[in-house]
Amino acid sequence: MKTISLSVPAVRISCIIGDFFLAGVAGVWLWYAFSWIALLSIALGALLLGFYNVLVFRSAILVDRAGKKITLRGLQERTDDVSAAVCVYTEERKVDSHTTRVIQVADEDGKVLSSISTLNSIRQGFAVEVTAQALAKALGVEFRATIPAHLYDKEAHRKYQQEQRDKACQKRRERKNRRSMRDTPPAADPVNYDEMDDAGRI
């Protein structure tokens, strides 16, 4: 059985950094202004933060390829039959003011067999595409990309950035050439002395 995390590395790293920062703030608050209200507030905050941490680090997809089932753990707790699955893709979803993406597992008629929410709203949840790729590979079905590869794939992003730089350089060269052509005075017509001699002007 393969386990695929529903939180991308960037979310987990952000979560750890946030934990240390908030722990530091709480420690300073208690050190300089200790009170039972402050202690209670920090305890409640730690409880909520701990719950979020559990969701971030525990939420995963357990793929049973032999039985063609996926079990969701953490954020969602259920088991879905995906024996008829032929493809995996992602869809954009709005959660309050945040934009994220959900993973959809569909059959050949386009019917969604499993809709999987994720814990990623960083950069509109583009990194969820990588999770969907991993799920498609684990199930042995087709992965259908719904956003350009440079938005979630590091290698494709580097290539895209290089192409953009090359295009910008090319445009600068073209503008420079056009300016040079405008600034260059037109060449004078060559004087044909033979014609002038025949016309009696020499």
N, C-alpha and C positions, 0 to 999 in steps of 0.2 A: 504494500500500500504506500502510495507516494503522498507526501505532505507538502502543500504549497501555501506559503504565508499570504494572508490577505492584506498585510501592511507592507509597503515597499520599504527598502532600507532607509530612504530619506525621512520617512515618517518615524521609524524607530529611533534613528539618530536624534531627530528633533525632540522626540519624547524624552530621551535620556538627558539631553542638554537642558530641557525645560525643568526636569525633575531636580537637577543639581542647582539650577538658578533659584527655583522657588524654595528649595530647602535652605539655601543661603539667606534668602530674604526672611524666611520664617525664623531662622536662628538669630539674625540681627535684631528682628522685632522683639523676640523674647528676651534677648540680652539687655537691650536698652529700655524696653517698656513692658516689662513682664506684668501680666494680669491674667486672671482666670478667663476673662472674655477673649483675650488674645489667644490663650492656650486652646480654648474651645473652638475658636474660629480656625486655627491652624489644624486642629485635629479633624474637623469637618472637611477642610480643604484637602488634607492628606488622604482622607477616605475616598473623596471623589477622584482625586488624582490617581490613587491606587486602583480604583475601578477602571479608569481609562487605560492605565498601564496594562492591566490584565487583558482588556479587549484588544489593545494594540499587539501585544506579544503572543496572545493565545489564539486569536482569530486566524483560522486556516481552513483550507479545503483538503480533505482526505480523499484521495482518489483510489477507488477499488476498480481497477481496469478489468479484472476477471469477471466481476459481477456487474460491471457497467453501472456503478453507483458512485455518487459523490456525497460525502458527509461534511456538512458545514459545522464548524466549531467556533465558539467565542461570540462574535457579533450576532450570528444566527446559529440556531441549534436545530438542524433537521437533516434528513437524508433524502436525496432526489434520485429517481431512476432515470438514467441518461442512456439507456441501451439503444435508443433510436437516434442518438445525437449524430449529426454529420458535420457540424461546424460550431466554432466558438468565436464571438466578437464582443465588442464593448459598445455601450451607448452612454451618451451624456445625460446627466441628471442634475437638477438643482436641489440643493438642501439648504433652505433659508437663503443666505446671500452667497453660499459657497457652491462652486461647480465641481462635480466629481463624475466618475464614470462607473457604471455597473457592468458586470460580466454576464453575458447571455449565452446559454447553451441551447442550440436549436436543432430541430429535425429537418428533413429534406423539404418539408412544406413550409418552413419558416416558423413553425410553432415553437415557442420558448418552453423548454423542458425544465430549465433552472435559471433563475435570476439571482445573481450574487452581488450583494452590496459590498463595498470595500471601505477601507479607512484611509483614503488618500484624496485630499483636496489641494495638494501642492501642485501648482502649475496646471490647474483644472483637471487633475487626475490622469494626466497623459501616461504616467508610468504604469498605470493599471494594464495598459496594453501588453506589457511584458508578462504580467501575471496571467493574462488571458492566453498568451502564446504558450506558456508553460502548461496550462491546463489542457489546451488543445493537443499538445505533444503527449501529455500523460494519458489522455483518452484515445489517442491515435486517430484524431479527426482533423478536419481542415481548420486553419486559423484564418479569419477574414479581417484584415486590418481596416479600421474605419478612420484613421488619421494618418497623415504623412509620417513616414518612418523617422525623419529627423527630429520629431517632437518627443520621441521616447527611446530611440536607439542611439547609444553614444557614438558608435562608428559612423552611422548615417548622419548624425548631427555634425561630426567633424568634417565629413565630406561636403555636407550642405554649406557649412560655414566657409570652407575653402572655395567652393563654387561661387558663393556670394562675393567673396573678396576678389576673385578673378573677374567676375562681371563688373564690379565697381572699378577695378583697374582698367578694364577694357573701355568702359564709358569715359573715364578720365582721359585716356589716350585719344579717343575719338574727338572729345571736346577740344583737346589741345591741338589736334591736327586741323580741325575746322577753324580755330582761331588763327593758326599759322597761315592757312590758305587765305583768310580774309585780310590779314596784315601784309601779305606779300603783294607788292605792286605788280600789275600785269606786265608781261614782257613786251617791249616795243617791237613793232613789225620790222623785220630786216629790210634794209635798203637794197633794192635791186638796181645796181648801177648800169647794167646792160640795157634795161628798159628805159632808164633815164637818158642814156646816150642815144638810143633809137628815137626818143621823142625830142631830141635836140636840146634837152635841158642841161647837158654837160658840155 
